[in-house]
C-alpha cells in the first residue's frame, strides 16, 4: 500500500499539484490500481497470442514510393495568400 509521502513524491515527479487533503484518498486509489495490475500478472496467458486490436484486422500495405505529391494546387486551394503554388506568409523580422 502506498503512503502519503510516496504519493507526494509521485505527484512531484509528474509535476501534478495535489492538495494535502487529497493525498490519502489518492494513495488508496493508486494502491487499488497497483493491486489490480498485480492480479493481471497471475493470469495464465500461455498459448494466447498477443493482440493489437479487439477485432481481427489485417494491415493493408501500400508501396513505399517517393513522389512529389502532385497536388500543390489542392494543398494551397484554401490558403488565404499563395504565391507560385506555395503558402505566402508575411515577412516577420524584428
C-alpha positions as CSV (number, residue, x, y, z in Angstrom):
1,X,0.0,0.0,0.0
2,X,1.3,3.4,-1.0
3,X,1.7,6.0,1.7
4,X,1.1,9.8,1.5
5,X,4.8,10.5,1.2
6,X,5.2,8.2,-1.8
7,X,2.2,9.8,-3.5
8,X,3.6,13.2,-2.8
9,X,6.9,12.2,-4.5
10,X,5.0,10.7,-7.5
11,X,3.0,13.9,-7.8
12,X,6.2,16.0,-7.6
13,X,7.9,13.9,-10.3
14,X,4.7,14.1,-12.5
15,X,4.5,17.9,-11.9
16,X,1.0,17.5,-10.6
17,X,-0.2,19.8,-7.8
18,X,-2.0,17.5,-5.3
19,X,-3.6,19.1,-2.2
20,X,-2.6,17.7,1.2
21,X,-6.1,16.6,1.8
22,X,-6.2,14.6,-1.4
23,X,-3.0,12.6,-0.7
24,X,-4.6,9.9,1.4
25,X,-7.6,9.1,-0.9
26,X,-5.2,9.2,-3.9
27,X,-2.9,6.8,-2.1
28,X,-5.8,4.4,-1.7
29,X,-6.9,4.7,-5.3
30,X,-3.3,4.2,-6.6
31,X,-2.8,1.2,-4.3
32,X,-6.0,-0.3,-5.7
33,X,-4.8,0.2,-9.2
34,X,-1.5,-1.4,-8.5
35,X,-3.2,-4.3,-6.8
36,X,-5.4,-4.8,-9.9
37,X,-2.3,-4.8,-12.2
38,X,-0.6,-7.4,-9.9
39,X,-3.7,-9.6,-10.3
40,X,-3.3,-9.5,-14.0
41,X,0.2,-11.0,-13.6
42,X,-1.4,-14.1,-12.1
43,X,-3.5,-14.8,-15.2
44,X,-2.2,-17.8,-17.3
45,X,-1.6,-16.5,-20.8
46,X,0.3,-19.5,-22.2
47,X,-0.9,-20.1,-25.7
48,X,-2.7,-16.8,-26.0
49,X,-1.4,-14.8,-29.0
50,X,-0.8,-11.1,-28.3
51,X,-3.3,-8.8,-30.0
52,X,-3.2,-5.2,-31.1
53,X,-7.0,-4.9,-31.5
54,X,-10.2,-6.5,-30.3
55,X,-11.2,-7.1,-33.9
56,X,-9.4,-9.4,-36.3
57,X,-7.8,-6.9,-38.7
58,X,-5.1,-7.2,-41.4
59,X,-3.0,-4.2,-42.1
60,X,-3.1,-3.0,-45.6
61,X,0.3,-2.3,-47.1
62,X,1.0,0.3,-49.7
63,X,4.0,0.7,-51.9
64,X,6.7,2.9,-50.4
65,X,7.1,5.2,-53.4
66,X,8.8,8.6,-53.5
67,X,6.5,11.1,-55.2
68,X,6.3,14.9,-55.4
69,X,2.7,14.6,-54.3
70,X,1.4,16.2,-57.4
71,X,-1.3,18.1,-55.5
72,X,0.2,21.5,-54.9
73,X,-2.8,23.3,-56.3
74,X,-5.1,21.3,-54.0
75,X,-2.9,21.9,-51.0
76,X,-2.9,25.7,-51.3
77,X,-6.5,25.9,-52.5
78,X,-7.9,27.4,-49.3
79,X,-4.8,29.3,-48.4
80,X,-5.5,33.0,-47.6
81,X,-2.5,34.0,-49.6
82,X,-0.5,32.0,-52.1
83,X,2.4,32.6,-54.5
84,X,3.6,30.2,-57.2
85,X,1.8,27.2,-55.7
86,X,3.2,27.9,-52.1
87,X,1.8,29.4,-49.0
88,X,2.6,33.1,-48.8
89,X,3.2,34.3,-45.2
90,X,4.1,37.8,-44.1
91,X,7.7,38.6,-43.5
92,X,8.5,38.7,-39.8
93,X,11.7,40.5,-39.0
94,X,12.5,42.2,-35.7
